[in-house]
Amino acid sequence: MEGIRFILADAANPYNIGAAARALANFGFTSLVLVNVFKNDYEKAKKEWLAEASVSAVDSSFVLERAFFSGTLPEAVAGCDVVFGTSSLHYQVPERQVISLPELRAFINEKKYTAPGIVFGCERHGLTKEELGYCNYIVCIPSHPRQPSINLGQAVAITAYELSDMELGAGTYQRKEACPEEIFRFASEIQEALIKKDGPHWKEKTRLRGIRQALLDAHMNSSAVNALKALLH
């Protein structure tokens, strides 16, 4: 889903936008569009703004450098085959279909959209009804009624995470569990030790089954099994 376009409308705080850029880089996205970031689009303002935003865009300046600056939302969504507008829905009644963020990935795949755009509103009040009027659907990030408003950078991060194709890397450590035969032998050794210590009632099959099941449920690796075996001797 790398082709998703993240669109920030009327964002005011460079640090929030820098945080959004970092979130996109974290989850493999690079397409960032900034709508009406500053009223007078001249190079000096742009340079100063990027310098501020880069403070929070740690190792993600390439996202900011590639960002497209748009004067209007219609211009920003041009070329998208579907547009999603984000809203908490705590302060307005939706006028179009609402999709919960956890369902968005499956929805995009089901509809076979290839160039979706996701619009986020400004920090003060989010997307207006006028801005939502340019969106096909509303995406809602579930939040607690006591604090329904989510920080812009956090909202982008949560959305990017939900839509990311990122998986555990090949170098990620994955523990290999001890094989069942090893667990079965260890269970028998524990049973024998308990018989010697506490008496013949530990010979019952139900006792062995209980030990074996406990070991299987623990999902131990061979190192853990060997460490516990040392306690028996």
Wavefront OBJ file of the C-alpha trace (Angstrom):
o trace
v 0.000 0.000 0.000
v 2.910 2.352 -0.602
v 0.864 4.336 -3.142
v -1.322 5.923 -0.470
v -1.230 9.722 -0.454
v -1.295 11.352 2.986
v -2.769 14.856 2.773
v -2.528 17.401 5.599
v -4.978 20.275 5.168
v -4.169 23.643 6.792
v -1.695 22.140 9.247
v -0.233 24.966 11.338
v 2.550 23.438 13.431
v 5.768 22.455 11.627
v 6.676 20.067 14.436
v 3.417 18.137 14.009
v 4.073 17.849 10.299
v 7.620 16.726 10.973
v 6.247 14.051 13.304
v 3.813 12.992 10.582
v 6.675 12.708 8.099
v 8.618 10.561 10.528
v 5.579 8.302 11.009
v 5.255 7.839 7.250
v 8.928 6.916 6.986
v 8.546 4.469 9.900
v 5.911 2.489 8.033
v 7.232 2.696 4.484
v 5.237 5.615 3.037
v 6.671 8.619 1.204
v 3.749 10.476 -0.392
v 2.959 13.592 1.663
v 0.874 16.532 0.430
v 0.618 19.768 2.427
v -2.362 21.994 1.676
v -2.220 25.725 2.323
v 0.661 25.429 4.778
v 1.523 29.087 4.492
v -0.462 31.843 2.844
v 2.425 33.331 0.852
v 4.178 30.575 -1.026
v 7.666 31.960 -1.462
v 10.966 30.158 -1.183
v 12.211 31.861 1.987
v 9.110 30.866 3.967
v 9.287 27.370 2.561
v 12.949 26.994 3.525
v 12.368 28.265 7.080
v 9.316 26.056 7.503
v 11.161 22.931 6.349
v 13.996 23.695 8.762
v 11.533 23.735 11.684
v 9.683 20.617 10.556
v 12.945 18.707 10.149
v 13.568 18.942 13.902
v 10.847 16.366 14.602
v 11.316 14.445 11.337
v 14.333 12.532 12.617
v 15.962 10.616 9.738
v 12.835 11.352 7.690
v 13.742 14.601 5.951
v 13.473 12.846 2.595
v 9.693 12.663 3.110
v 9.548 16.428 3.695
v 11.845 17.159 0.774
v 9.578 15.185 -1.562
v 6.375 16.669 -0.135
v 4.044 18.386 -2.590
v 2.770 21.823 -1.567
v -0.767 22.494 -2.725
v -2.873 25.632 -2.478
v -6.252 23.862 -2.412
v -7.671 20.526 -1.365
v -9.129 19.752 -4.828
v -5.637 20.194 -6.249
v -4.189 17.969 -3.525
v -6.533 15.049 -4.236
v -6.233 15.253 -8.015
v -5.294 11.819 -9.381
v -6.645 9.878 -6.391
v -9.169 7.179 -7.249
v -10.779 7.526 -3.809
v -10.486 10.077 -0.993
v -10.939 9.350 2.706
v -11.440 12.176 5.180
v -10.540 11.599 8.824
v -12.860 12.693 11.627
v -13.536 11.827 15.267
v -17.286 12.336 14.591
v -17.771 13.667 18.099
v -18.761 17.128 16.924
v -20.635 16.519 13.672
v -23.099 14.133 12.102
v -21.574 12.188 9.184
v -23.102 12.769 5.752
v -21.457 9.818 4.026
v -20.379 6.277 4.793
v -18.117 5.942 7.811
v -15.307 3.374 7.923
v -13.542 2.544 11.169
v -9.766 2.780 10.791
v -9.158 -0.909 11.668
v -11.398 -1.811 8.706
v -9.826 0.588 6.207
v -7.096 -1.677 4.851
v -9.538 -4.473 4.026
v -11.945 -1.953 2.485
v -9.275 -0.552 0.142
v -8.227 -4.035 -0.912
v -11.808 -5.174 -1.467
v -12.590 -2.175 -3.678
v -9.235 -2.553 -5.474
v -8.299 1.112 -5.099
v -4.781 1.809 -6.324
v -4.334 5.521 -5.603
v -6.169 6.369 -2.381
v -5.791 9.688 -0.589
v -6.283 10.191 3.147
v -6.981 13.733 4.338
v -6.228 15.008 7.838
v -7.537 18.333 9.138
v -5.791 21.116 11.008
v -4.852 20.853 14.669
v -7.524 23.257 15.904
v -10.731 21.705 14.583
v -9.967 18.931 12.122
v -11.646 18.782 8.733
v -14.550 21.131 8.113
v -17.807 20.059 6.452
v -16.592 21.867 3.338
v -13.381 19.868 3.281
v -15.199 16.589 3.983
v -17.307 17.438 0.953
v -14.305 16.499 -1.210
v -14.076 13.035 0.367
v -15.804 9.824 -0.731
v -15.760 8.296 2.729
v -15.087 9.273 6.334
v -12.496 7.363 8.343
v -12.928 7.374 12.097
v -10.158 6.563 14.558
v -11.932 5.141 17.627
v -11.078 7.195 20.727
v -12.448 7.790 24.202
v -15.285 10.377 24.452
v -13.457 12.133 27.281
v -10.626 13.021 24.849
v -11.795 12.393 21.285
v -9.259 14.678 19.620
v -6.014 13.023 18.542
v -2.807 14.931 17.875
v -2.138 15.307 14.145
v 1.190 13.495 14.184
v -0.273 10.671 16.244
v -3.294 10.352 13.954
v -1.015 9.999 10.936
v 1.145 7.464 12.782
v -1.829 5.307 13.794
v -3.247 5.403 10.270
v 0.092 4.606 8.642
v 0.582 1.685 11.005
v -2.850 0.236 10.204
v -2.189 0.475 6.464
v 1.421 -0.619 6.471
v 2.680 -3.711 4.668
v 5.612 -3.923 7.073
v 6.305 -7.350 8.557
v 8.906 -8.752 10.918
v 12.290 -8.577 9.219
v 14.253 -11.682 8.353
v 16.755 -10.821 11.082
v 14.135 -10.648 13.813
v 14.678 -13.191 16.566
v 12.017 -15.882 16.676
v 12.324 -18.424 19.471
v 12.162 -22.078 18.412
v 10.171 -24.171 20.834
v 11.426 -27.488 22.154
v 10.034 -30.401 20.171
v 7.176 -32.430 21.713
v 9.407 -35.494 22.258
v 11.787 -33.402 24.352
v 8.880 -32.089 26.420
v 7.508 -35.619 26.905
v 10.879 -36.877 28.188
v 11.221 -33.936 30.521
v 7.733 -34.514 31.895
v 8.688 -38.115 32.693
v 11.865 -36.948 34.433
v 9.865 -34.520 36.563
v 7.423 -37.287 37.445
v 10.245 -39.602 38.515
v 11.765 -36.885 40.673
v 8.412 -36.219 42.349
v 7.863 -39.924 43.011
v 11.229 -40.079 44.814
v 10.498 -36.921 46.752
v 6.796 -37.140 47.604
v 5.736 -40.724 47.121
v 4.075 -43.242 44.750
v 0.884 -41.227 44.241
v 2.820 -39.305 41.540
v 2.812 -42.502 39.418
v -0.781 -41.834 38.369
v -1.269 -41.137 34.637
v -3.308 -38.034 35.385
v -0.309 -36.579 37.246
v 1.974 -37.136 34.268
v -0.604 -35.713 31.904
v -0.892 -32.602 34.037
v 2.889 -32.090 34.076
v 3.136 -32.653 30.330
v 0.308 -30.222 29.584
v 1.840 -27.543 31.790
v 5.161 -27.859 29.959
v 3.511 -27.738 26.536
v 1.508 -24.653 27.519
v 4.726 -22.911 28.615
v 6.090 -23.038 25.015
v 9.660 -23.398 26.248
v 12.719 -23.658 24.046
v 15.457 -26.265 24.531
v 17.624 -23.903 26.590
v 14.805 -23.379 29.078
v 14.179 -27.119 29.298
v 17.870 -27.814 29.980
v 17.989 -25.079 32.613
v 15.048 -26.621 34.448
v 16.498 -30.113 34.118
v 19.547 -28.936 36.073
v 17.272 -28.252 39.048
v 16.298 -31.925 39.185
v 19.855 -33.132 39.766
l 1 2 3 4 5 6 7 8 9 10 11 12 13 14 15 16 17 18 19 20 21 22 23 24 25 26 27 28 29 30 31 32 33 34 35 36 37 38 39 40 41 42 43 44 45 46 47 48 49 50 51 52 53 54 55 56 57 58 59 60 61 62 63 64 65 66 67 68 69 70 71 72 73 74 75 76 77 78 79 80 81 82 83 84 85 86 87 88 89 90 91 92 93 94 95 96 97 98 99 100 101 102 103 104 105 106 107 108 109 110 111 112 113 114 115 116 117 118 119 120 121 122 123 124 125 126 127 128 129 130 131 132 133 134 135 136 137 138 139 140 141 142 143 144 145 146 147 148 149 150 151 152 153 154 155 156 157 158 159 160 161 162 163 164 165 166 167 168 169 170 171 172 173 174 175 176 177 178 179 180 181 182 183 184 185 186 187 188 189 190 191 192 193 194 195 196 197 198 199 200 201 202 203 204 205 206 207 208 209 210 211 212 213 214 215 216 217 218 219 220 221 222 223 224 225 226 227 228 229 230 231 232 233
